Amino acid sequence: MSATRPIARSLLSRRLACSLTPTTSSPAAPLSRPPQACHALHTSAHLAARRRPRFANVSAANMGLIDNSWSQEKIDKFTAEKFTRYSPEEMEVLREQLSSEQLEALKAGEAAVDPQDLTVQGALRTDPYRMPYIDDFRDIQPIIDRRPRTQPPPDPMARFMNLDEFTQDLVEWSRKFEVGDKRQKLKRLEEFAPPEWQAKPEKQWPENVKREAHDKYTGYLTIEAAKSQEDVNAGGSGSGPTDADILEYVLERSIMTDNNLQSQSFLAPALPRKVPGVAGHYKTSTDELDVEGIYQGLKARTGMSVKQITSMTLKTVDVNFVSNQTRLGKIPSVRVTMIAGNKEGWLGVGVAKGGDIRAGSQMATLKAIENMQPIRRYEDRTVYGNIKAKISGTVVELYARPPGFGLRIPHRLFEMARAVGIRDLAARIPRSRNGHNTIMAAFHALTHQPDPEEIARGRGKKLVDVRKVYYGGNVQ
C-alpha cells in the first residue's frame, strides 16, 4: 500500500522523467512526447524575483529619533567642550604623580578612544546591571559612594622600631617644618663629605675626612639656628613644630616599622609573636598541641610531652554497659577498657566508667597511658618461656614462639601484643573467656614474666644464650 499523495507522486515522476536519458537509438523516441522542464523537488512555488518587504523602510531622522540638524561643526564643538584632551600643564602634573609605565598606558588609552565616537555613538546604558543613577564617575559623591580607602592595610610583619630607626623617623618628621632652610629640608652630614665618600657609610671614612665633614656640618647647623632665631624675632611663623604638631606626633605617630601607615580598621594592630623585652618571660598554660588542656595533668604525673602522649598506640578492647543499684533505682553507665603502648616494650591498661562511651574512653585513655609499664621481650619479638596467669575464672597461657611464627592469639590479646611490640606469640584460654578478665590476666602475665638472669643469679650460675652463640647474634 502506497501512502504517497497524488501531488507529491506527480512531482516525483516529473523529476525522475527529466533525469532519465534514452538508452535506444529509435528515431520515434524523441517524438513520442514533448520535452518537459526540470524543477526542484519541493512543493512550494518558485519565486524568480526578491521578496519585497511589507512596509516601507523609514529612516531614524524621519521618525524623530535623531536630530538631523546637527552639522559636523556642531559635533566638533560639542566634542571639544565635553571630551577635552589633557593639557601640557596637566601632563606635567601627571608625570610627577605617575610612573613612566602608567603614563605610557594613559597615553595609549587616550589614543585608542576617539572623542567623536563618544559624541556620536555615546548612549545611556539600558542593561540590567547599570547604576541606578546617572554619573560619569569623575567625582566621589559622599552620600551615594563609599568612602575611598586611601590608606593600605597595616603590615602584619611590622615590629617595634629600634633606637636607630626611631631616630631616623624623628628626623624625617622634623623635615616637614621650616627650620631656616627655605626648601624645608636640612642637609645631611653626607652632603658635606667629598663626592667619592658620600655613598659610603661614615664608619669607613678616614679621620681627616670625617673631622672636616663634622666641622662643616656643625657650622651649617649654627647658621641655620641663627636664621631660625631671626625669623622668630621678626615675628615669623616659628622655628619648628608647634605644640599641636608635637602632640600629634606623640599620639598619632606610629612606633612600628610600618612607614606610619594609617589603617582603615577601628582595631589596633596585633602585637608581634615575640615582643622585645617580654619574649621568654611568660609561658602559656596550654600547649599548642593540647589547646583544650586534656593532657596537662597527665604531663605533670608522667613527665611526657604532649607529642609523646599523642604518639601512643591506643585501642578500645572492651566496652560493657553496667548499672549501679541505688535507693533511687539503677543508674546506668559504660565501662570502657583501653590499652596504650609505644610498640617498643611499654604497655598500659586503663579502665574507666562514664555516662557515655566518649567520656569513658577519654578517662580510660588517660589511665592507660599513666599505668604504662615496661614489658620484657626476648629478642624484641616474643616473651620469655611459657607464662600463665589467672584472674577470677579466666586463665590465660602465653607461649614463646620462634621467629616468623606470628601472632596466633585471640583478638584482644592480638591488640595488646601489637601495642607492646611482640611479633611471635601463641596463647590459650582454657576456661572463662570474659573480655575484661582476659585483658587483665594477659597484662598480669606480661608484667610477671620469669627473668632468666635473676634465676641464674639465684642459683649462682652463669647464663649463656645458646641461640646467640650458635647463630652469631643474627636471630632477628
Contacts in CASP RR format, 6 or more apart in sequence:
PFRMAT RR
TARGET T0000
AUTHOR 0000-0000-0000
METHOD contacts of the structure
MODEL  1
MSATRPIARSLLSRRLACSLTPTTSSPAAPLSRPPQACHALHTSAHLAAR
RRPRFANVSAANMGLIDNSWSQEKIDKFTAEKFTRYSPEEMEVLREQLSS
EQLEALKAGEAAVDPQDLTVQGALRTDPYRMPYIDDFRDIQPIIDRRPRT
QPPPDPMARFMNLDEFTQDLVEWSRKFEVGDKRQKLKRLEEFAPPEWQAK
PEKQWPENVKREAHDKYTGYLTIEAAKSQEDVNAGGSGSGPTDADILEYV
LERSIMTDNNLQSQSFLAPALPRKVPGVAGHYKTSTDELDVEGIYQGLKA
RTGMSVKQITSMTLKTVDVNFVSNQTRLGKIPSVRVTMIAGNKEGWLGVG
VAKGGDIRAGSQMATLKAIENMQPIRRYEDRTVYGNIKAKISGTVVELYA
RPPGFGLRIPHRLFEMARAVGIRDLAARIPRSRNGHNTIMAAFHALTHQP
DPEEIARGRGKKLVDVRKVYYGGNVQ
2 9 0 8 1.000
4 12 0 8 1.000
7 43 0 8 1.000
8 43 0 8 1.000
11 39 0 8 1.000
11 41 0 8 1.000
11 43 0 8 1.000
12 41 0 8 1.000
14 36 0 8 1.000
14 39 0 8 1.000
15 38 0 8 1.000
15 39 0 8 1.000
15 41 0 8 1.000
17 36 0 8 1.000
18 36 0 8 1.000
18 37 0 8 1.000
18 38 0 8 1.000
19 38 0 8 1.000
22 29 0 8 1.000
22 30 0 8 1.000
39 46 0 8 1.000
40 46 0 8 1.000
60 66 0 8 1.000
61 68 0 8 1.000
75 116 0 8 1.000
75 119 0 8 1.000
75 120 0 8 1.000
76 116 0 8 1.000
78 119 0 8 1.000
79 115 0 8 1.000
79 116 0 8 1.000
79 118 0 8 1.000
79 119 0 8 1.000
82 115 0 8 1.000
82 118 0 8 1.000
82 119 0 8 1.000
83 115 0 8 1.000
83 118 0 8 1.000
83 119 0 8 1.000
85 110 0 8 1.000
85 115 0 8 1.000
86 94 0 8 1.000
86 110 0 8 1.000
94 103 0 8 1.000
94 106 0 8 1.000
95 103 0 8 1.000
98 106 0 8 1.000
124 130 0 8 1.000
124 134 0 8 1.000
125 131 0 8 1.000
133 144 0 8 1.000
135 141 0 8 1.000
140 148 0 8 1.000
149 264 0 8 1.000
151 261 0 8 1.000
151 262 0 8 1.000
151 263 0 8 1.000
151 264 0 8 1.000
152 261 0 8 1.000
153 263 0 8 1.000
153 264 0 8 1.000
153 265 0 8 1.000
154 258 0 8 1.000
154 261 0 8 1.000
154 263 0 8 1.000
154 269 0 8 1.000
155 257 0 8 1.000
155 258 0 8 1.000
155 259 0 8 1.000
155 261 0 8 1.000
156 269 0 8 1.000
156 270 0 8 1.000
158 256 0 8 1.000
158 257 0 8 1.000
158 258 0 8 1.000
158 269 0 8 1.000
158 272 0 8 1.000
159 256 0 8 1.000
159 257 0 8 1.000
159 272 0 8 1.000
159 276 0 8 1.000
160 255 0 8 1.000
160 256 0 8 1.000
160 257 0 8 1.000
160 272 0 8 1.000
160 275 0 8 1.000
160 276 0 8 1.000
161 169 0 8 1.000
161 255 0 8 1.000
161 256 0 8 1.000
161 257 0 8 1.000
165 257 0 8 1.000
166 255 0 8 1.000
169 253 0 8 1.000
169 260 0 8 1.000
173 249 0 8 1.000
173 253 0 8 1.000
174 186 0 8 1.000
174 240 0 8 1.000
174 241 0 8 1.000
175 184 0 8 1.000
175 185 0 8 1.000
175 186 0 8 1.000
176 184 0 8 1.000
176 241 0 8 1.000
177 184 0 8 1.000
177 240 0 8 1.000
177 241 0 8 1.000
177 245 0 8 1.000
178 184 0 8 1.000
178 237 0 8 1.000
178 238 0 8 1.000
178 240 0 8 1.000
179 186 0 8 1.000
179 224 0 8 1.000
179 228 0 8 1.000
179 239 0 8 1.000
179 240 0 8 1.000
180 224 0 8 1.000
180 227 0 8 1.000
180 228 0 8 1.000
180 231 0 8 1.000
180 239 0 8 1.000
181 187 0 8 1.000
181 224 0 8 1.000
186 221 0 8 1.000
186 224 0 8 1.000
187 217 0 8 1.000
187 220 0 8 1.000
189 202 0 8 1.000
189 213 0 8 1.000
189 214 0 8 1.000
189 217 0 8 1.000
190 198 0 8 1.000
190 202 0 8 1.000
190 213 0 8 1.000
191 198 0 8 1.000
192 212 0 8 1.000
192 213 0 8 1.000
192 216 0 8 1.000
192 217 0 8 1.000
192 220 0 8 1.000
193 205 0 8 1.000
193 209 0 8 1.000
193 213 0 8 1.000
194 209 0 8 1.000
197 204 0 8 1.000
197 205 0 8 1.000
197 209 0 8 1.000
202 210 0 8 1.000
205 213 0 8 1.000
228 238 0 8 1.000
228 239 0 8 1.000
228 240 0 8 1.000
229 239 0 8 1.000
231 237 0 8 1.000
231 238 0 8 1.000
231 239 0 8 1.000
232 238 0 8 1.000
232 239 0 8 1.000
241 249 0 8 1.000
253 260 0 8 1.000
254 260 0 8 1.000
254 261 0 8 1.000
256 269 0 8 1.000
258 269 0 8 1.000
263 269 0 8 1.000
285 296 0 8 1.000
286 292 0 8 1.000
286 293 0 8 1.000
286 296 0 8 1.000
287 293 0 8 1.000
287 295 0 8 1.000
287 296 0 8 1.000
287 299 0 8 1.000
287 306 0 8 1.000
289 306 0 8 1.000
289 307 0 8 1.000
289 310 0 8 1.000
290 296 0 8 1.000
290 306 0 8 1.000
294 362 0 8 1.000
294 366 0 8 1.000
295 306 0 8 1.000
295 309 0 8 1.000
295 310 0 8 1.000
295 366 0 8 1.000
298 304 0 8 1.000
298 309 0 8 1.000
298 366 0 8 1.000
298 369 0 8 1.000
298 370 0 8 1.000
299 305 0 8 1.000
299 306 0 8 1.000
299 309 0 8 1.000
301 370 0 8 1.000
302 309 0 8 1.000
302 369 0 8 1.000
302 370 0 8 1.000
304 369 0 8 1.000
309 369 0 8 1.000
311 342 0 8 1.000
312 340 0 8 1.000
312 341 0 8 1.000
312 342 0 8 1.000
312 369 0 8 1.000
313 340 0 8 1.000
313 341 0 8 1.000
313 342 0 8 1.000
313 343 0 8 1.000
313 418 0 8 1.000
313 419 0 8 1.000
314 338 0 8 1.000
314 339 0 8 1.000
314 340 0 8 1.000
314 341 0 8 1.000
314 365 0 8 1.000
314 368 0 8 1.000
315 338 0 8 1.000
315 339 0 8 1.000
315 415 0 8 1.000
315 419 0 8 1.000
316 336 0 8 1.000
316 337 0 8 1.000
316 338 0 8 1.000
316 361 0 8 1.000
316 364 0 8 1.000
317 337 0 8 1.000
317 338 0 8 1.000
317 339 0 8 1.000
317 412 0 8 1.000
317 415 0 8 1.000
317 416 0 8 1.000
317 435 0 8 1.000
317 439 0 8 1.000
318 335 0 8 1.000
318 336 0 8 1.000
318 337 0 8 1.000
318 412 0 8 1.000
318 435 0 8 1.000
318 436 0 8 1.000
318 439 0 8 1.000
319 334 0 8 1.000
319 335 0 8 1.000
319 336 0 8 1.000
319 337 0 8 1.000
319 357 0 8 1.000
320 334 0 8 1.000
320 335 0 8 1.000
320 337 0 8 1.000
320 436 0 8 1.000
321 332 0 8 1.000
321 333 0 8 1.000
321 334 0 8 1.000
321 335 0 8 1.000
322 332 0 8 1.000
322 333 0 8 1.000
322 334 0 8 1.000
322 335 0 8 1.000
322 353 0 8 1.000
323 330 0 8 1.000
323 331 0 8 1.000
323 332 0 8 1.000
323 333 0 8 1.000
324 330 0 8 1.000
324 331 0 8 1.000
324 333 0 8 1.000
332 355 0 8 1.000
333 353 0 8 1.000
333 354 0 8 1.000
333 355 0 8 1.000
334 353 0 8 1.000
334 354 0 8 1.000
334 355 0 8 1.000
334 356 0 8 1.000
334 357 0 8 1.000
334 360 0 8 1.000
335 351 0 8 1.000
335 352 0 8 1.000
335 353 0 8 1.000
335 354 0 8 1.000
335 436 0 8 1.000
336 351 0 8 1.000
336 352 0 8 1.000
336 353 0 8 1.000
336 354 0 8 1.000
336 357 0 8 1.000
336 360 0 8 1.000
336 361 0 8 1.000
336 363 0 8 1.000
336 364 0 8 1.000
337 349 0 8 1.000
337 350 0 8 1.000
337 351 0 8 1.000
337 364 0 8 1.000
337 435 0 8 1.000
337 436 0 8 1.000
337 439 0 8 1.000
338 349 0 8 1.000
338 350 0 8 1.000
338 351 0 8 1.000
338 352 0 8 1.000
338 361 0 8 1.000
338 364 0 8 1.000
338 365 0 8 1.000
338 367 0 8 1.000
338 368 0 8 1.000
339 347 0 8 1.000
339 348 0 8 1.000
339 349 0 8 1.000
339 350 0 8 1.000
339 368 0 8 1.000
339 415 0 8 1.000
339 416 0 8 1.000
339 419 0 8 1.000
339 439 0 8 1.000
340 347 0 8 1.000
340 348 0 8 1.000
340 350 0 8 1.000
340 365 0 8 1.000
340 368 0 8 1.000
340 369 0 8 1.000
340 372 0 8 1.000
340 419 0 8 1.000
341 347 0 8 1.000
341 348 0 8 1.000
341 372 0 8 1.000
341 419 0 8 1.000
341 420 0 8 1.000
342 372 0 8 1.000
343 418 0 8 1.000
343 419 0 8 1.000
343 420 0 8 1.000
343 421 0 8 1.000
344 421 0 8 1.000
345 374 0 8 1.000
345 375 0 8 1.000
345 377 0 8 1.000
345 380 0 8 1.000
345 420 0 8 1.000
345 421 0 8 1.000
346 372 0 8 1.000
346 373 0 8 1.000
346 374 0 8 1.000
346 375 0 8 1.000
346 420 0 8 1.000
347 372 0 8 1.000
347 373 0 8 1.000
347 375 0 8 1.000
347 416 0 8 1.000
347 419 0 8 1.000
347 420 0 8 1.000
347 443 0 8 1.000
347 446 0 8 1.000
348 368 0 8 1.000
348 369 0 8 1.000
348 371 0 8 1.000
348 372 0 8 1.000
348 373 0 8 1.000
348 443 0 8 1.000
349 368 0 8 1.000
349 371 0 8 1.000
349 439 0 8 1.000
349 440 0 8 1.000
349 443 0 8 1.000
350 364 0 8 1.000
350 365 0 8 1.000
350 367 0 8 1.000
350 368 0 8 1.000
350 371 0 8 1.000
351 364 0 8 1.000
351 367 0 8 1.000
351 436 0 8 1.000
352 360 0 8 1.000
352 361 0 8 1.000
352 363 0 8 1.000
352 364 0 8 1.000
352 367 0 8 1.000
353 360 0 8 1.000
353 363 0 8 1.000
354 360 0 8 1.000
354 363 0 8 1.000
373 447 0 8 1.000
375 420 0 8 1.000
375 422 0 8 1.000
375 446 0 8 1.000
375 447 0 8 1.000
375 449 0 8 1.000
376 383 0 8 1.000
376 384 0 8 1.000
376 449 0 8 1.000
376 451 0 8 1.000
377 383 0 8 1.000
377 420 0 8 1.000
377 421 0 8 1.000
377 422 0 8 1.000
378 384 0 8 1.000
378 385 0 8 1.000
378 400 0 8 1.000
379 403 0 8 1.000
379 467 0 8 1.000
379 475 0 8 1.000
379 476 0 8 1.000
380 421 0 8 1.000
380 476 0 8 1.000
381 403 0 8 1.000
381 421 0 8 1.000
381 422 0 8 1.000
381 423 0 8 1.000
381 424 0 8 1.000
381 476 0 8 1.000
382 400 0 8 1.000
382 401 0 8 1.000
382 405 0 8 1.000
382 422 0 8 1.000
382 423 0 8 1.000
382 424 0 8 1.000
382 425 0 8 1.000
383 398 0 8 1.000
383 399 0 8 1.000
383 400 0 8 1.000
383 422 0 8 1.000
383 425 0 8 1.000
383 446 0 8 1.000
383 449 0 8 1.000
384 400 0 8 1.000
384 449 0 8 1.000
384 450 0 8 1.000
384 451 0 8 1.000
384 452 0 8 1.000
385 399 0 8 1.000
385 400 0 8 1.000
385 449 0 8 1.000
385 450 0 8 1.000
386 397 0 8 1.000
386 398 0 8 1.000
386 399 0 8 1.000
386 400 0 8 1.000
387 397 0 8 1.000
387 398 0 8 1.000
387 445 0 8 1.000
387 446 0 8 1.000
387 448 0 8 1.000
387 449 0 8 1.000
387 450 0 8 1.000
388 395 0 8 1.000
388 396 0 8 1.000
388 397 0 8 1.000
388 398 0 8 1.000
388 445 0 8 1.000
389 395 0 8 1.000
389 396 0 8 1.000
389 441 0 8 1.000
389 442 0 8 1.000
389 444 0 8 1.000
389 445 0 8 1.000
389 448 0 8 1.000
390 396 0 8 1.000
390 441 0 8 1.000
391 437 0 8 1.000
391 440 0 8 1.000
391 441 0 8 1.000
391 444 0 8 1.000
392 432 0 8 1.000
392 434 0 8 1.000
392 437 0 8 1.000
393 431 0 8 1.000
393 432 0 8 1.000
393 434 0 8 1.000
393 437 0 8 1.000
394 429 0 8 1.000
394 431 0 8 1.000
394 432 0 8 1.000
394 433 0 8 1.000
394 434 0 8 1.000
394 435 0 8 1.000
394 437 0 8 1.000
394 438 0 8 1.000
394 441 0 8 1.000
395 429 0 8 1.000
395 430 0 8 1.000
395 431 0 8 1.000
395 432 0 8 1.000
395 441 0 8 1.000
396 413 0 8 1.000
396 427 0 8 1.000
396 428 0 8 1.000
396 429 0 8 1.000
396 438 0 8 1.000
396 441 0 8 1.000
396 442 0 8 1.000
396 445 0 8 1.000
397 427 0 8 1.000
397 428 0 8 1.000
397 429 0 8 1.000
397 430 0 8 1.000
398 425 0 8 1.000
398 426 0 8 1.000
398 427 0 8 1.000
398 442 0 8 1.000
398 445 0 8 1.000
398 446 0 8 1.000
399 425 0 8 1.000
399 426 0 8 1.000
399 427 0 8 1.000
399 428 0 8 1.000
400 424 0 8 1.000
400 425 0 8 1.000
401 408 0 8 1.000
401 424 0 8 1.000
401 425 0 8 1.000
401 426 0 8 1.000
402 424 0 8 1.000
403 424 0 8 1.000
403 475 0 8 1.000
403 476 0 8 1.000
404 423 0 8 1.000
404 424 0 8 1.000
405 424 0 8 1.000
405 425 0 8 1.000
405 426 0 8 1.000
406 423 0 8 1.000
406 424 0 8 1.000
406 425 0 8 1.000
407 413 0 8 1.000
407 414 0 8 1.000
407 417 0 8 1.000
407 418 0 8 1.000
407 422 0 8 1.000
407 423 0 8 1.000
407 424 0 8 1.000
407 425 0 8 1.000
408 425 0 8 1.000
408 426 0 8 1.000
408 427 0 8 1.000
409 417 0 8 1.000
409 425 0 8 1.000
409 426 0 8 1.000
409 427 0 8 1.000
410 427 0 8 1.000
410 429 0 8 1.000
410 433 0 8 1.000
410 438 0 8 1.000
412 435 0 8 1.000
412 438 0 8 1.000
412 439 0 8 1.000
412 442 0 8 1.000
413 425 0 8 1.000
413 427 0 8 1.000
413 438 0 8 1.000
413 442 0 8 1.000
416 439 0 8 1.000
416 442 0 8 1.000
416 443 0 8 1.000
416 446 0 8 1.000
417 423 0 8 1.000
417 425 0 8 1.000
420 446 0 8 1.000
427 442 0 8 1.000
429 438 0 8 1.000
452 463 0 8 1.000
453 463 0 8 1.000
456 462 0 8 1.000
456 463 0 8 1.000
467 473 0 8 1.000
467 475 0 8 1.000
468 475 0 8 1.000
END
